[in-house]
């Protein structure tokens, strides 16, 4: 099994548990250059809030978009948008990525900005 197949297997298992909880989810995706986060409703049809390192205000605030500092800015931005939309509690969907580095920085920044998960 290759690296992507292993990640997709972890993601499938994680998402089946989230679906059973029927809660809003903070979905995270990362590439080597960018970080993306979005709040999705419990039925999975509507994206309530989103943020990424491709946005001009985040891209201009950091030197590089593929590091922990930029991931923390994305976490704070998505949490601020979610709270403005009236969502304070979410479940964390790390999309099969291991919980360390940029994924952990994004989650910690979202928690500090007021999201509960």
N, C-alpha and C positions, 0 to 999 in steps of 0.2 A: 504494500500500500504506500503510495507516495504522500508527500506532505500535504497537498491540497485535498486529497481524498480523506486523510485523517482529520483535517480541519472541518471538512463538510460533515463527517460522521459525528464529531463533537457538536457541531452547530445543530444538526437534526435532533440529537438527543436533548440539547438545551432548549430548543424551540418547542419541542413537544411538552416539556414541563411548563413552559411559559404559557402555552395555549391552554393547558389544563387549569392554570391559575386565573385566566381571563382578566389580565391586567394590561395596562398600557406598558409599552416596552421602550427602553432606550437602546436602539440598535446601533452598533459600532462597526465600521469597516475601515481597514487600514491598507494602504499600499506603501511601497518604499518611500514615496515622496509626499503623500497626503494622508489626512485623517478625516473621516466623515462620521457624523452622528445624527440620528434623527429619532424623534419621539413618534411612535406609531400607536394608534388606538388599539383597543383590545381585540376588535374583529379584524384588524390588519388592513383596512381599506383606506384609512385617512392618515396622512402624515401631518401631525399637529405643529411640530417645530423641527428645524434642521439647522445644522451648522457644519462647516468644513473649512479646511485650510485653503481651499481655492477661493474663498470669499475675500474681497478686496481689503476689508477692515482687519481681518486676521492675518492675511498675507503680508500686509504692510507693517504689522506690529512685530514680526519676528524676522530673524535673519534667515532661518531655514524652516521649511514647512514639514520636514520629516523627523522632528525631534520631540522630546518630552515637553518642552516649553510650549510648542505650538499645540500639542494635544491637550494640554491644560487649558489653553485659551478656547479651544473648541468645546471642551466640557463646560466651561463657565458660560459660553455664549448659548449653548443649547439649553442649559438649565435656566438661564434668564428668560429665554423665549418661551419655555414650557410654563414657567411660573406666571408669565404675563398672559398665557392662554388659559390659566386656571388649573394646571396639572402640577401636583406636588409629589405624588407617589408613582413610581414606575418600577418595573423589573429590568434588570440589566442583561441585555442580550449581547454578549461579546462575540457572536458569530463564529464561535469555535476557536477564536484566538486565545492564546494563553494569557492569564491575568497577571501580567507584569509589564514593565516598561511603559510604553505609550498608552496602552489600554488602561492600565492602573492609574496613570496620571490623569487621563480623561475622567475616569470614574471618581477619583478623589476630588477633582475640581468641581464636578457636578454636585457632589455631596456638600462641599463647602459653600456652593452658591445657593443651596436650599432644597435640592431634590432629595427625596428619601427613597432608598432601595436597599 
